[in-house]
């Protein structure tokens, strides 16, 4: 068993500051409040393989530099004097670090997995900064892995990836004895909050408010007619997750994206929407997309929670699957352009739409493509159809521990080259566990059939409509 030493690592930043929370911070705060008392549900972690010839002291020094540099990692949250959510940046302090030394024959990644399991049950106090913890795993006297855990209020997935790249870059410079160039210019969350209150920011929020109004007018009350929107029971509904690792889907998507002149993400979204629409007997499908909101240079290198969940409604009627995919691509482009919005305004619009309809509206279907290359298009046919089908023999579908609070939440990842991973979490009242497995297999099967037989695209669209 690993020997664990806990310590406090100090940090120093350039300023303390207080400002209103950003739209994305308020969006995440609301989600966390709904999840209480399990506040750790929305904490996130990320692991990093450390470069050779690194010392524990070097890793701690660089982690300290990163916390000092990126204000979101040393920010606390709570209601301000007027009751609205406020962000408070701490100038200096310390964060918890564990140094875990592996025992004889112990795998460092097992040590890291054990740390992550413990952290899932160790929530942050959101009113006290920093919302950041770290671990360094040492094997044979050398640190080989590091990981950090943060509240989702402080960082999103893009931030975690950026922190990993910065940690590696700074460590490489430090071990080589050379100075590291400063990071590219980026916007801190305090400045983002003031930007959102500027005339330009207010214009963007007004545009997104109009977008939400249009989406709520087009969205069905629910994608699962067996569930009553807005109904609550005495106990939380059971949810079930399964994962599919598929080489066939990985091979098929670039072919279809190139053939249809869309992104691979839009091609996959069209197939998922078709299958959901067919299940519900609907001619449209509404899902929430997770928008990164990093369209400007000063936000691409930011460490903050910038992502928000924005609805998109896809028309499934008429035409062929390629036509539906192109509509999905256009609809997603518009959705992402409206990914920055005021969550309180969105909630007001949702309640108003429900009053007008006289029924609840559920937007509890999510499609989250977290691939780094999800907008890359293929060239239309690098893989023969028979090779795509043959790859189905390698597909594995199994139960998974992923947990979400939505009726339907699909995550798309490509962490292992050459494979597409789909993780689906669903409300068992809408998707009994065997049907979760079936749905994943259906996604792969339809992708393969579309590669094999272009005429079938029209037939599938007709059956879905």
Buried (B, 14 or more C-beta within 10 A) or exposed (E): EBEBEEEEBEBEBEEEBEBBBBBBBBBBBBBBEEEEEEBBBBBBBBBBEBBEEBBBEBBBBBBBBBBBBBBBBBBBBEEBEEEEBBBBBBBEBEBBBBBBBBEEEBEBBEBBEBBBEEBBEEBBEBEEBBBBBBBBBBBEEEBBBBBBBBBBBBBBBBBBBBBBEBBBBBBBBBBEEEEBEEBEEBBBBBBBBEBBEEEEBEEBBEEBBEBBBEBBEEBBBBBBBEBEBEEEEEEEBEBBBBBBBBBBBBBBBBBBBBBBEBBBBBBBBBBBBBBBBBBBEBEBBBBBBBBBBBEEEBBBBBBBBBBBBBBBBBBBBEBBBBBBBBBBBEBBEEBBBBBBBBBEBBEEBBEEBBEEEEBBBBBBBBBBBBBEEBBEBBEEEEBEBEEBBBBBEEBEBEEBEBEBBBBBBBBBBBEEEEBBBBBBBBBEBBBBBEBBBBBBBBBBBBBBBBBBEEEBBBEBBEEBB
